[in-house]
Every structure is written in structure tokens, then in C-alpha cells.
Amino acid sequence: MSNKYTEENLIRAASYLPSEEEKQALQSAASKNADPLSALLYADDRDTVLYGIFGDVPDYSNPDIEALWDEVLDAEPEDVYEYCFRKGVDLFQDDGKPVSGWRDIAVMLKAIDKGILELA
């Protein structure tokens, strides 16, 4: 899949991806942690991208956020890509694939739209 959306002044989600060196350092530090599950946090770049863009991640214990997640899951991927683009976030990496957590980004944007979430 290629990125057919191109425009200036977009937040490029891929720019928040850690370099391979940063990723290895994070995984190494997490694996030394007393909690073995913490290493799984850096198995993909979802949280890194979400914190980079929003400074937060979706709270899926909130039923309103969970409803938005269901809405995003039911939508066609192309519709989600376009929605995020219209909201100012380009989800695509240089290889044409969306960043991990692209649905989470859509959930965060929808939560902002609906007034569920406010960012400083």
C-alpha cells in the first residue's frame, strides 16, 4: 500500500519512530527490569509514536474510548488513513506501510474531536 496523501504541515507519525539503536537500548533496559512483561512494551513502536504525537496513550479502561476503538476497528483502513490525514497526521512510513498503532492514533484523534480527551 502506498501513501497517496501528501501535503505540507502534517505531523509525520513515522518521525516519532525510534532509531534501531534507540530501540535496542530500550529493549535492553526493559529486559533488565524486574518485570519481564515490561520488555514487551518495546516489541513494537506503538507507545513511542503515541507519546511522541500526543504525550499519552488511549485509556481503554474508559468505555467511551473503547467505543471509539470499536468504531475504528469497524471502519475500512483507507477511511481511517484519510480521517487521520484530514486531522493532520500522516500515518505512513517511507516504505508505504502505516506505523504501528495507526488505529490508536485514530482513536486519540476521535477522542479529541468528541471532547473525551484534551491535550495541552
C-alpha positions in Angstrom: 0.0 0.0 0.0 1.4 3.4 -0.9 0.8 6.7 0.7 -1.4 8.6 -1.7 -1.7 11.5 0.8 1.0 14.1 0.5 0.8 17.6 1.9 2.9 20.0 3.9 2.3 20.9 7.5 1.4 17.3 8.5 2.6 15.5 11.6 4.5 12.6 10.3 3.9 9.7 12.6 7.0 7.9 11.3 9.2 10.8 12.5 8.5 9.6 16.1 9.8 6.1 15.4 13.0 5.4 17.4 16.1 4.5 15.5 17.3 0.9 15.6 19.9 1.9 18.2 17.4 3.6 20.4 15.0 0.6 20.1 17.7 -1.9 21.1 18.7 0.3 24.1 15.0 0.4 25.2 14.6 -3.3 24.8 17.8 -4.0 26.7 16.8 -1.7 29.5 13.4 -3.2 29.7 14.7 -6.8 29.7 16.9 -5.9 32.7 13.8 -4.7 34.6 12.4 -6.9 37.3 9.1 -7.1 35.4 9.6 -9.4 32.5 6.5 -8.1 30.8 8.0 -4.6 30.5 10.2 -5.9 27.7 7.1 -6.4 25.6 6.3 -2.7 25.7 9.0 -2.1 23.2 8.1 -5.1 21.0 6.6 -2.5 18.6 6.8 1.2 18.4 3.1 1.9 19.2 3.6 3.7 22.5 6.7 5.6 21.3 4.7 7.1 18.4 1.6 7.8 20.5 3.7 9.5 23.3 5.6 11.4 20.6 2.4 12.8 19.0 0.0 13.1 21.9 2.1 12.7 25.1 -0.3 9.9 26.1 -1.9 6.6 25.0 -5.6 5.7 24.9 -7.1 4.7 28.1 -9.0 1.6 27.0 -10.5 1.1 30.5 -12.6 4.2 29.6 -15.9 2.9 28.0 -16.0 6.0 25.8 -12.5 5.3 24.4 -13.4 1.6 24.0 -16.4 2.6 21.9 -14.1 4.7 19.7 -11.8 1.8 19.3 -14.7 -0.4 18.1 -15.7 2.4 15.7 -12.1 2.5 14.3 -11.9 -1.3 14.0 -15.2 -1.4 12.1 -14.0 1.2 9.6 -12.1 0.4 6.4 -8.4 1.1 6.8 -8.5 3.6 3.9 -11.2 5.6 5.7 -9.0 5.6 8.9 -5.9 6.8 6.9 -7.9 9.6 5.3 -9.5 10.6 8.6 -6.1 10.9 10.3 -4.7 12.8 7.3 -7.6 15.3 7.4 -6.8 15.7 11.1 -3.2 16.5 10.3 -1.4 13.2 10.9 0.3 11.2 8.1 0.4 7.6 9.2 2.7 6.3 6.6 6.4 5.3 6.8 8.8 5.7 3.9 8.1 2.1 2.8 4.4 3.0 2.3 3.2 1.0 5.4 1.3 2.6 8.2 3.1 3.0 11.6 2.3 0.5 14.3 -0.5 1.9 16.4 -2.2 3.7 13.5 -5.6 2.7 14.8 -4.6 4.0 18.2 -3.7 7.3 16.6 -7.2 7.4 15.1 -8.8 6.7 18.4 -6.9 9.5 20.1 -7.9 11.9 17.3 -11.6 10.9 17.6 -11.4 11.3 21.4 -10.1 14.8 20.9 -12.9 15.5 18.4 -15.6 14.2 20.7 -14.2 16.2 23.7 -13.3 13.0 25.6 -9.7 13.9 25.7 -8.0 17.3 25.9 -4.3 17.8 25.2 -2.3 20.7 26.4 
